[in-house]
């Protein structure tokens, strides 16, 4: 029984693992699949979810929504926080977080520039194909960071988020249709 009979009940709304880790766990294959099929929109959700859980764990004054929207400015810090959590728990990680975060940011900026150039100059429309081709590479590079995040959350393989759910299929089905249209468009352009 509680000390104060008039105190409101306290409920644990998050699982112990989520509270303890402060990071968003997802299997690498699922991360790559959702990132590619959403044409990169999953990166925004992924960053938001990580920062939201981090804020809940640390009570640090931050804006997870802003960090999600502007993820390229916060990906280095996210990876550093995961690396710090690993070292604080007495484990070791020889993962080169700065390299992977930097490559991810550079590829994201390169894709944005290629996409912008293809829209501005008609004779450079083919650059959009390169921007699209960078997406799986960006997803792979970011998934390397997800490996570190999963390790920080004591779930190296991402087993706690290893299955597709209904919400995932709301990304997958339209994503497959959109990819089919993009590939058809590229085939028309380059044939």
Phi, psi and omega per residue, in radians:
X1 nan 2.598 -3.096
X2 -1.377 2.817 3.103
X3 -1.102 -0.755 -3.087
X4 -1.873 1.977 -3.107
X5 -1.174 -0.335 -3.103
X6 -1.702 0.000 3.134
X7 -1.238 2.513 3.109
X8 -1.173 2.624 3.133
X9 -1.143 2.560 3.107
X10 -1.840 2.224 3.136
X11 -2.029 2.437 3.057
X12 -1.563 1.756 -3.039
X13 -1.454 -0.264 3.122
X14 -2.041 2.631 3.074
X15 -1.168 2.748 -3.128
X16 -1.042 -0.679 -3.108
X17 -1.106 -0.755 -3.130
X18 -1.147 -0.760 3.131
X19 -1.099 -0.742 -3.075
X20 -1.189 -0.692 -3.022
X21 -1.444 -0.770 -3.086
X22 1.271 0.291 -3.132
X23 -2.324 2.687 -3.139
X24 -1.543 1.994 -3.126
X25 -1.583 2.349 3.043
X26 -2.702 2.431 3.108
X27 -1.104 2.531 -3.078
X28 -1.047 -0.751 -3.116
X29 -1.074 -0.688 -3.140
X30 -1.214 -0.710 3.104
X31 -1.032 -0.833 -3.133
X32 -1.128 -0.807 -3.136
X33 -1.011 -0.876 -3.103
X34 -1.202 -0.599 3.110
X35 -1.148 -0.793 -3.098
X36 -1.240 -0.811 -3.089
X37 -1.224 -0.396 3.090
X38 -1.601 0.118 -3.097
X39 0.971 0.650 3.061
X40 1.597 -0.115 -3.141
X41 -1.148 -0.458 3.121
X42 -1.082 -0.494 3.112
X43 -1.012 -0.675 3.133
X44 -1.111 -0.827 3.140
X45 -1.110 -0.791 -3.131
X46 -0.998 -0.819 -3.138
X47 -1.160 -0.798 3.117
X48 -1.003 -0.823 -3.070
X49 -1.114 -0.732 3.100
X50 -1.072 -0.807 -3.105
X51 -1.245 -0.546 3.090
X52 -1.140 -0.812 3.108
X53 -1.164 -0.650 3.103
X54 -1.094 -0.754 3.124
X55 -1.108 -0.711 3.110
X56 -1.093 -0.681 -3.105
X57 -1.284 -0.750 -3.005
X58 -1.683 -0.289 -3.052
X59 1.055 0.370 3.115
X60 -1.241 2.472 3.127
X61 -1.318 1.807 3.126
X62 -2.594 2.910 3.135
X63 -2.019 1.650 -3.113
X64 -1.021 -0.621 3.137
X65 -1.116 -0.791 3.122
X66 -1.136 -0.692 3.128
X67 -1.205 -0.493 3.061
X68 -1.276 -0.761 -3.121
X69 -1.181 -0.618 -3.106
X70 -1.956 0.848 -2.981
X71 -1.036 -0.516 -3.098
X72 -1.145 -0.394 3.117
X73 -1.470 -0.233 -3.042
X74 -2.092 -0.004 -3.086
X75 -1.173 -0.646 3.096
X76 -1.078 -0.789 -3.122
X77 -1.151 -0.677 3.106
X78 -1.046 -0.821 3.132
X79 -1.137 -0.646 3.097
X80 -1.124 -0.693 3.122
X81 -1.115 -0.699 3.100
X82 -1.135 -0.769 3.121
X83 -1.091 -0.710 3.105
X84 -1.107 -0.730 3.126
X85 -1.084 -0.661 3.108
X86 -1.125 -0.849 -3.105
X87 -1.193 -0.630 3.109
X88 -1.133 -0.467 3.133
X89 -1.499 0.049 3.098
X90 1.544 0.066 3.115
X91 -1.654 2.955 3.131
X92 -2.081 2.607 3.051
X93 -2.485 2.164 3.103
X94 -1.822 0.467 -3.116
X95 -1.344 2.325 -3.104
X96 -1.520 1.438 -3.046
X97 -1.123 -0.642 -3.113
X98 -1.120 -0.724 -3.134
X99 -1.103 -0.876 -3.089
X100 -1.161 -0.688 3.118
X101 -1.135 -0.748 -3.139
X102 -1.131 -0.761 3.117
X103 -1.072 -0.736 3.115
X104 -1.070 -0.793 3.138
X105 -1.122 -0.784 -3.133
X106 -1.082 -0.781 3.123
X107 -1.124 -0.668 3.120
X108 -1.138 -0.763 3.108
X109 -1.166 -0.703 3.111
X110 -1.075 -0.749 3.114
X111 -1.102 -0.692 3.122
X112 -1.141 -0.727 3.122
X113 -1.143 -0.794 3.122
X114 -1.053 -0.743 3.136
X115 -1.136 -0.724 3.128
X116 -1.149 -0.768 3.120
X117 -1.104 -0.692 -3.128
X118 -1.154 -0.517 3.113
X119 -1.424 -0.459 -3.088
X120 -1.464 -0.596 -3.064
X121 -2.153 2.073 -3.057
X122 -1.053 -0.652 -3.124
X123 -1.307 -0.090 3.088
X124 -1.923 0.348 -3.111
X125 -1.037 -0.487 3.139
X126 -1.102 -0.340 3.141
X127 -1.121 -0.412 3.096
X128 -1.067 -0.600 3.110
X129 -1.113 -0.649 3.098
X130 -1.196 -0.669 3.093
X131 -1.082 -0.733 3.108
X132 -1.173 -0.678 -3.134
X133 -1.153 -0.447 3.115
X134 -1.289 -0.329 -3.058
X135 -1.034 -0.885 3.104
X136 -1.082 -0.572 3.110
X137 -1.177 -0.766 3.088
X138 -1.060 -0.735 -3.137
X139 -1.102 -0.739 3.114
X140 -1.092 -0.817 -3.117
X141 -1.082 -0.775 3.116
X142 -1.150 -0.555 3.123
X143 -1.162 -0.452 3.025
X144 -1.110 -0.678 3.053
X145 -1.174 -0.607 3.101
X146 -1.122 -0.568 3.056
X147 -1.013 -0.767 3.122
X148 -1.135 -0.751 -3.141
X149 -1.100 -0.767 3.105
X150 -1.067 -0.710 3.111
X151 -1.104 -0.723 3.112
X152 -1.092 -0.527 -3.134
X153 -1.586 0.204 -3.141
X154 1.043 0.563 3.083
X155 -2.452 1.211 -2.993
X156 -0.947 -0.581 -3.121
X157 -1.644 -0.047 -3.137
X158 1.203 0.554 -3.071
X159 -1.102 -0.491 -3.112
X160 -1.271 -0.258 3.087
X161 -2.409 1.073 -3.028
X162 -1.931 -0.017 -3.104
X163 -2.051 2.660 3.085
X164 -1.417 2.496 3.098
X165 -2.108 -3.117 -3.099
X166 -1.027 -0.727 -3.124
X167 -1.109 -0.626 3.117
X168 -1.123 -0.667 3.133
X169 -1.197 -0.382 3.041
X170 -1.235 -0.293 3.019
X171 -1.640 -0.740 -3.006
X172 -1.159 -0.853 -3.065
X173 -1.100 -0.952 3.090
X174 -1.086 -0.587 3.127
X175 -1.093 -0.736 3.099
X176 -1.104 -0.730 3.112
X177 -1.125 -0.749 3.138
X178 -1.157 -0.705 3.085
X179 -1.104 -0.656 3.099
X180 -1.089 -0.732 3.115
X181 -1.154 -0.710 3.128
X182 -1.113 -0.825 -3.132
X183 -1.117 -0.655 3.071
X184 -1.120 -0.733 3.100
X185 -1.105 -0.733 3.109
X186 -1.141 -0.652 3.099
X187 -1.114 -0.704 3.112
X188 -1.143 -0.743 -3.112
X189 -1.148 -0.770 -2.999
X190 -1.682 0.051 -3.138
X191 -1.456 nan nan
